[in-house]
Amino acid sequence: MEKYWEAIVNAILRTADWTWKSILFEVPWYQNYFWGLTLISLVIWGLEMLFPWRKEQSIFRKDFWLDGFYMFFNFFIFSIAISGIYKLLELAFGELNITITSLALIDMSTWPMWLQLLIFFIVLDFVQWFTHILLHKFPFLWQFHKVHHSVKEMGFAAHLRYHWMENILYKPLKTFGVMILGGFEPEQAFIVHFLAIAIGHLNHSNIKITWGPLKYLINNPVMHLYHHSYVLPEGKFGVNFGISLSLWDYIFKTNYIPEDSGTIALGFEGDEHFPKGFWGQIIYGFRKNSK
């Protein structure tokens, strides 16, 4: 038991140390997600100011600072706190002889780097698209996902307003996707991760982008705004589940874009009773009377 506690503590300390070194610019730039996230956020925010879709929306829109806190909480603070649990699971699976290569279906190690990155991007995006559907379909998971859908005015920082329990679901399924790829993450995978952050920020931004014919491949702010619509098509539990790619929604017929004014109401039925503050939101899904 002592070795497990030691492993948990060491994992937390290593993650905290790496985050602190990132802040101090003491890690390679391509692994510095602290300043990478900050730079991408400032660029997209600047574009919102220069090319606002909803011109009446304030630069410091409703819940701007709350969403900003969520960004850094989910990306760093919670990641530090949960790193010990992931290390514990890694040790437990190791004792069961379950390794990162146990489910390998593909060996990408000899492929060209561009192809490795492309397959890595596509597989992880599909896993996240599928996970996103689960968050909407199952009531227990939807209680946590409501945090993300409690946004009433859309902006780039809404991308990372989500309940920490979503990490508990997303992380293992993304790891499963990596295991399918033989436990292999391309050397330049940072390109995929930074690209995903940028696309996610854009999709939640107050900028009108549709990408032209590429809209059938790449997600966009117009499409994603309807994912957050207060009013959904009859009989649907959600639409436009795409994360970076819109491809999956068009393939599986979950796409829906009736118009592109950007003026629709956002949220969900009963959101007037949803907690407005951070602490109330992160315990909401555990309350017996949450609906």
C-alpha positions in Angstrom: 0.0 0.0 0.0 2.9 2.3 0.8 4.3 2.1 -2.7 0.9 3.2 -4.1 0.7 6.2 -1.9 4.3 7.1 -2.8 3.5 6.8 -6.5 0.4 9.0 -6.2 2.3 11.7 -4.3 5.2 11.6 -6.8 2.9 11.9 -9.8 1.1 14.9 -8.3 4.4 16.6 -7.4 5.9 15.9 -10.8 2.8 17.3 -12.6 2.8 20.4 -10.3 6.5 20.9 -10.9 6.1 20.6 -14.7 3.3 23.2 -14.6 5.4 25.6 -12.5 8.3 25.2 -14.9 6.0 25.8 -17.8 4.9 29.1 -16.3 8.6 30.0 -15.9 9.4 29.1 -19.5 11.7 26.3 -18.3 10.1 23.6 -20.6 10.4 23.2 -24.4 7.9 25.6 -26.1 6.1 22.7 -27.9 5.3 21.2 -24.5 4.4 24.5 -22.8 0.6 24.2 -22.7 0.3 27.0 -20.1 1.6 29.7 -22.4 0.3 27.9 -25.4 -3.2 28.1 -24.0 -2.7 31.7 -23.0 -1.4 32.8 -26.4 -4.2 31.0 -28.3 -6.8 32.5 -26.0 -5.4 36.0 -26.5 -5.3 35.6 -30.3 -8.9 34.3 -30.6 -10.1 37.0 -28.1 -8.4 39.6 -30.3 -10.2 38.3 -33.4 -13.5 38.5 -31.4 -12.9 42.2 -30.8 -11.9 42.9 -34.4 -14.6 40.7 -36.2 -17.5 40.3 -33.8 -20.4 38.2 -35.0 -22.9 39.4 -32.4 -21.9 43.1 -32.4 -24.0 43.9 -29.3 -22.2 41.4 -27.2 -19.7 42.9 -24.8 -16.0 42.2 -25.0 -16.3 41.1 -21.4 -19.4 39.0 -22.0 -21.6 37.4 -19.4 -19.5 35.0 -17.3 -16.2 35.9 -19.1 -14.1 35.7 -15.9 -15.9 32.5 -14.7 -15.0 30.8 -18.0 -11.4 32.1 -17.8 -11.1 30.5 -14.4 -12.5 27.3 -15.7 -9.9 27.2 -18.5 -7.0 27.2 -16.2 -8.7 25.1 -13.5 -9.5 22.3 -15.9 -6.3 22.4 -17.9 -3.9 22.7 -14.9 -5.2 22.7 -11.4 -7.5 19.7 -11.8 -4.9 17.9 -13.9 -2.4 18.2 -11.1 -4.9 16.9 -8.6 -6.0 13.9 -10.7 -2.6 12.9 -11.9 -2.1 10.6 -8.9 -5.2 8.7 -9.7 -4.1 8.0 -13.2 -0.7 6.8 -11.9 -2.6 4.4 -9.5 -4.6 3.0 -12.4 -1.5 2.6 -14.5 0.1 0.5 -11.7 -3.1 -1.5 -11.1 -3.4 -2.4 -14.8 0.3 -3.2 -14.9 -0.1 -5.8 -12.2 -2.9 -7.3 -14.3 -0.5 -7.4 -17.3 -2.6 -4.9 -19.2 -0.3 -2.5 -21.0 -0.7 0.5 -23.2 -0.1 -1.8 -26.2 -2.6 -4.5 -25.2 -5.3 -3.4 -27.6 -3.0 -2.4 -30.5 -4.6 -2.6 -33.9 -2.2 -0.4 -35.8 1.6 0.1 -35.7 2.3 3.6 -36.9 5.9 3.9 -35.9 7.2 3.4 -39.4 4.7 5.7 -41.1 5.5 9.2 -42.4 5.1 11.8 -39.6 2.3 13.6 -41.4 0.3 10.4 -41.7 0.9 9.6 -38.0 -0.4 13.0 -37.0 -3.4 12.7 -39.3 -4.4 9.3 -38.0 -3.8 10.3 -34.4 -5.9 13.5 -34.9 -8.8 11.6 -36.5 -8.9 8.7 -34.0 -8.8 11.0 -30.9 -11.5 13.3 -32.4 -13.8 10.4 -33.1 -13.4 9.2 -29.6 -14.2 12.6 -28.2 -17.2 13.0 -30.6 -18.6 9.6 -29.3 -17.9 10.6 -25.7 -19.7 13.9 -26.2 -22.8 12.0 -27.4 -22.7 9.9 -24.2 -22.6 13.1 -22.1 -25.9 14.1 -23.7 -27.6 10.8 -24.0 -27.3 9.5 -20.4 -29.1 11.5 -17.7 -26.4 10.9 -15.1 -23.7 12.2 -17.4 -25.9 15.1 -18.6 -26.1 16.4 -15.1 -22.3 17.2 -15.2 -22.3 18.3 -18.9 -24.9 20.9 -18.0 -22.1 23.1 -16.7 -20.8 23.5 -20.2 -24.3 24.2 -21.5 -25.0 26.8 -18.9 -23.2 29.4 -21.0 -25.7 32.1 -22.0 -23.4 34.3 -24.1 -20.9 32.5 -26.3 -17.2 33.3 -26.4 -13.8 31.6 -26.8 -13.3 30.8 -23.1 -16.6 28.8 -23.0 -14.6 26.1 -24.7 -13.1 24.9 -21.4 -16.0 25.6 -19.1 -16.9 22.1 -18.2 -17.3 20.0 -15.1 -14.2 18.2 -13.8 -16.1 14.9 -14.0 -15.9 15.1 -17.8 -12.2 14.6 -17.5 -12.9 11.4 -15.6 -14.8 10.1 -18.7 -12.8 11.7 -21.5 -9.3 10.7 -20.3 -9.7 6.9 -20.2 -11.5 6.9 -23.5 -8.8 9.0 -25.1 -6.3 6.6 -23.6 -8.2 3.7 -25.1 -7.9 5.5 -28.5 -4.1 5.7 -28.0 -4.0 2.0 -27.1 -5.7 1.1 -30.4 -2.8 3.0 -32.1 -0.4 0.7 -30.3 0.2 3.0 -27.4 2.0 5.3 -29.8 1.8 9.1 -29.7 3.6 10.8 -32.6 6.7 12.7 -31.7 5.1 15.9 -32.9 1.7 15.3 -31.3 1.9 18.8 -29.8 0.7 20.0 -33.2 -2.5 18.0 -32.8 -3.1 19.2 -29.3 -2.5 22.9 -30.0 -4.6 22.6 -33.1 -7.5 21.1 -31.1 -7.3 23.9 -28.6 -7.4 26.6 -31.4 -10.3 24.9 -33.2 -12.2 24.5 -29.9 -11.7 28.2 -29.0 -12.8 29.3 -32.5 -15.9 27.1 -32.4 -17.0 28.8 -29.2 -16.0 32.3 -30.3 -18.0 35.3 -31.2 -16.8 35.1 -34.8 -18.8 34.0 -37.8 -16.8 31.3 -39.7 -18.2 28.5 -41.8 -15.0 27.4 -43.8 -17.0 27.2 -47.1 -17.0 23.7 -48.6 -14.7 22.6 -45.7 -17.7 23.0 -43.3 -18.5 19.3 -44.0 -15.1 18.4 -42.6 -14.1 21.0 -40.0 -16.4 22.2 -37.1 -17.2 25.9 -37.0 -18.8 28.6 -34.7 -22.1 28.6 -36.6 -22.5 24.9 -36.4 -21.4 24.7 -32.8 -23.7 27.6 -31.6 -26.6 25.3 -32.5 -25.2 22.6 -30.3 -25.7 25.1 -27.4 -29.2 26.1 -28.6 -31.9 26.3 -25.9 -34.4 24.9 -28.3 -33.5 21.6 -30.0 -35.3 19.8 -32.9 -38.2 17.7 -31.6 -37.1 14.3 -30.4 -33.4 15.1 -30.3 -31.2 15.0 -27.2 -28.6 17.1 -29.0 -27.1 18.1 -32.3 -23.7 19.0 -33.8 -21.6 17.0 -31.4 -18.4 17.5 -33.3 -15.3 18.6 -31.4 -12.7 19.5 -34.1 -14.3 17.7 -37.0 -17.9 18.2 -38.3 -17.4 15.1 -40.4 -18.9 12.7 -37.9 -22.1 14.7 -37.6 -22.7 14.7 -41.3 -21.9 10.9 -41.5 -24.2 10.0 -38.7 -26.9 12.6 -39.4 -26.6 14.6 -36.2 -25.9 17.8 -38.1 -28.4 20.7 -37.8 -27.9 24.3 -39.0 -31.3 25.9 -39.8 -29.9 29.5 -40.1 -26.8 31.6 -39.2 -27.9 34.8 -37.6 -26.2 33.9 -34.3 -29.0 35.4 -32.3 -30.5 32.2 -30.8 -31.1 31.6 -27.1 -28.5 29.4 -25.4 -28.8 27.0 -22.5 -31.2 24.3 -21.5 -34.7 23.9 -20.1 -34.6 24.9 -16.4 -31.3 26.6 -16.5 -32.7 29.6 -14.6 -32.3 27.4 -11.5 -28.8 26.3 -12.4 -26.1 27.5 -10.0 -24.4 30.7 -11.3 -21.1 30.3 -9.4 -18.2 27.9 -9.8 -18.6 26.0 -6.5 -22.3 25.5 -7.0 -21.7 24.2 -10.5 -19.0 21.6 -9.7 -21.2 19.9 -7.0 -24.4 20.2 -8.9 -24.3 16.8 -10.6 -23.9 15.1 -7.2 -27.1 16.6 -5.7 -30.0 14.3 -5.4 -32.5 17.0 -6.5 -30.6 17.9 -9.7 -32.8 17.6 -12.8 
